[in-house]
Amino acid sequence: GLRRVDNMTVRRDIAGVVNNDLLVTFRLTLNDLPLNLAGYTVTAIVKPTASSADSAGVTYSVGSGITILASYAGVFQLAIPRASLTATGASWYRVDVSNGAVLASAICGVLNLSAA
């Protein structure tokens, strides 16, 4: 699983196949313990590059691409539909977690799509 210790962002690259739905399951921890997601907002942004403005990408949230699978265990799934994955190559994604007062980037990395 992915760990988050002392406000550290974890890098995890993802590989997928163009024109296929992409489902990725993540598990967040804080100080080596599961991060209970109750009271937190989880969002993911997929954008052209790490330095691209967030507005240049697509934002996913709970009910719109993100599903909390086990809140008490910090487990959630990001679902990116095949209609959004139509070109081979690399883009960037980032997962943010917020409790309303503090926003922290928890996971980020390259999303690399290859031909089938």
C-alpha positions as CSV (number, residue, x, y, z in Angstrom):
1,G,0.0,0.0,0.0
2,L,0.9,3.6,-0.3
3,R,2.1,5.4,2.8
4,R,2.0,9.0,3.8
5,V,4.3,10.0,6.6
6,D,5.0,13.5,7.8
7,N,3.1,15.2,5.0
8,M,5.1,13.4,2.3
9,T,3.7,13.0,-1.2
10,V,4.2,9.5,-2.6
11,R,5.1,9.0,-6.3
12,R,3.3,6.2,-8.0
13,D,3.4,6.0,-11.8
14,I,0.5,4.3,-13.5
15,A,0.4,2.4,-16.8
16,G,-2.7,1.9,-18.9
17,V,-3.9,1.0,-22.4
18,V,-5.4,3.6,-24.7
19,N,-9.2,3.3,-25.3
20,N,-9.6,1.1,-22.2
21,D,-11.2,2.0,-18.9
22,L,-8.6,2.5,-16.2
23,L,-9.3,1.5,-12.6
24,V,-6.7,2.1,-9.9
25,T,-7.0,1.4,-6.2
26,F,-5.1,3.4,-3.7
27,R,-4.6,3.0,0.1
28,L,-3.6,6.1,2.1
29,T,-1.8,5.9,5.4
30,L,-0.7,8.6,7.8
31,N,2.2,7.8,10.2
32,D,2.1,4.1,9.1
33,L,-1.6,3.8,10.1
34,P,-4.6,3.7,7.7
35,L,-6.0,7.2,7.1
36,N,-9.7,7.0,7.9
37,L,-11.2,9.0,5.1
38,A,-14.3,10.0,7.1
39,G,-14.4,13.8,7.1
40,Y,-11.9,14.1,4.2
41,T,-12.5,15.1,0.6
42,V,-10.5,13.1,-2.0
43,T,-9.9,14.5,-5.5
44,A,-7.7,13.5,-8.4
45,I,-6.6,15.7,-11.3
46,V,-5.3,14.3,-14.6
47,K,-3.5,17.0,-16.6
48,P,-1.0,17.2,-19.5
49,T,2.2,17.7,-17.4
50,A,3.2,18.1,-13.7
51,S,3.6,21.9,-14.4
52,S,0.3,22.3,-16.2
53,A,-2.3,24.4,-14.4
54,D,-4.9,22.2,-12.7
55,S,-7.5,23.9,-14.9
56,A,-5.9,22.3,-17.9
57,G,-6.8,18.9,-16.7
58,V,-9.8,16.9,-15.6
59,T,-10.8,16.7,-11.9
60,Y,-12.4,13.6,-10.4
61,S,-14.1,13.5,-7.1
62,V,-16.3,11.2,-5.0
63,G,-19.3,10.3,-7.2
64,S,-17.5,11.4,-10.3
65,G,-14.6,9.0,-10.9
66,I,-13.6,8.3,-7.2
67,T,-15.2,5.7,-5.1
68,I,-14.4,5.2,-1.4
69,L,-14.1,1.4,-1.0
70,A,-13.2,1.3,2.7
71,S,-13.2,4.6,4.4
72,Y,-11.8,3.3,7.7
73,A,-8.8,1.8,5.8
74,G,-8.1,4.7,3.5
75,V,-8.9,2.7,0.4
76,F,-10.4,4.4,-2.7
77,Q,-10.6,3.7,-6.4
78,L,-10.0,6.1,-9.3
79,A,-11.9,5.3,-12.4
80,I,-11.0,7.0,-15.6
81,P,-13.3,6.2,-18.5
82,R,-11.9,5.1,-21.9
83,A,-13.4,8.2,-23.5
84,S,-10.8,10.2,-21.6
85,L,-7.9,7.9,-22.6
86,T,-7.8,8.2,-26.3
87,A,-4.1,9.1,-27.0
88,T,-0.9,7.2,-26.3
89,G,1.8,8.9,-24.3
90,A,2.4,10.4,-20.9
91,S,0.3,12.7,-18.7
92,W,0.4,13.6,-15.0
93,Y,-2.0,12.9,-12.2
94,R,-2.2,14.0,-8.6
95,V,-4.5,12.9,-5.7
96,D,-5.3,15.5,-3.1
97,V,-6.9,15.0,0.3
98,S,-8.5,17.8,2.3
99,N,-10.2,18.0,5.7
100,G,-11.6,21.5,4.8
101,A,-8.8,23.3,6.5
102,V,-5.7,21.7,5.1
103,L,-5.2,20.4,1.5
104,A,-2.4,17.9,1.0
105,S,-1.2,16.2,-2.1
106,A,-1.0,12.5,-1.2
107,I,0.0,10.7,-4.4
108,C,1.2,11.8,-7.8
109,G,2.9,10.4,-10.9
110,V,3.0,9.8,-14.6
111,L,0.0,8.2,-16.3
112,N,1.5,6.4,-19.3
113,L,-0.9,5.1,-22.0
114,S,0.3,2.6,-24.5
115,A,-1.3,1.0,-27.6
116,A,-3.1,-2.4,-27.0
